[in-house]
Amino acid sequence: MIAASSTLCFAQTMTIDRALDTGVAFLVQHLPRGMKVAAHINAPNDVMGQYLTDKLLLRLIYDSAFIVVKQDRGELQRIADKLGYKLTGFVSDEIMLSISRHLDAQLLITGELSRRYKEGYRFTIKVLDVETAHILCQWQRENIQFVN
């Protein structure tokens, strides 16, 4: 009985690294290869958001399914300043779409990591067409934990 409960509990939780791997695998399956992409993940703080964005981009580069456009923090801030936006705190999809157009991206991958009380975190990834702003696909996982 205890072993079954432990297995069930383990199956319902996922580490953030495993969630990123699963999310990238979903994107690779559901999107055309060779598209130019930009990405941004909102998280409870800017440092965590930047960390998750960087890890997502590294996984996309490693997979070679997409062309990741250059988007270092300094360049993003210069574009945001030019457009009159601030990149601190929660950054909306609309702001990131504007910035992605300046980066010559075709797709914008946005994400959000949000606290879900005792259940851990919810991680959502959404892909938007930069020109039309249509949502092309969305992936979500609950009960994300920050454990090794």
Stockholm file with secondary structure:
# STOCKHOLM 1.0

chainA/1-148         MIAASSTLCFAQTMTIDRALDTGVAFLVQHLPRGMKVAAHINAPNDVMGQYLTDKLLLRLIYDSAFIVVKQDRGELQRIADKLGYKLTGFVSDEIMLSISRHLDAQLLITGELSRRYKEGYRFTIKVLDVETAHILCQWQRENIQFVN
#=GR chainA/1-148 SS CHHHHHHHHHHHCEEHHHHHHHHHHHHHHHSCTTCEEEEEEECSSHHHHHHHHHHHHHHHHHHTSSEECCCCHHHHHHHHHHHTCCCSSCCCHHHHHHHHHHTTCSEEEEEEEEECGGGCEEEEEEEEETTTCCEEEEEEEEEEECCC
#=GC SS_cons         CHHHHHHHHHHHCEEHHHHHHHHHHHHHHHSCTTCEEEEEEECSSHHHHHHHHHHHHHHHHHHTSSEECCCCHHHHHHHHHHHTCCCSSCCCHHHHHHHHHHTTCSEEEEEEEEECGGGCEEEEEEEEETTTCCEEEEEEEEEEECCC
//
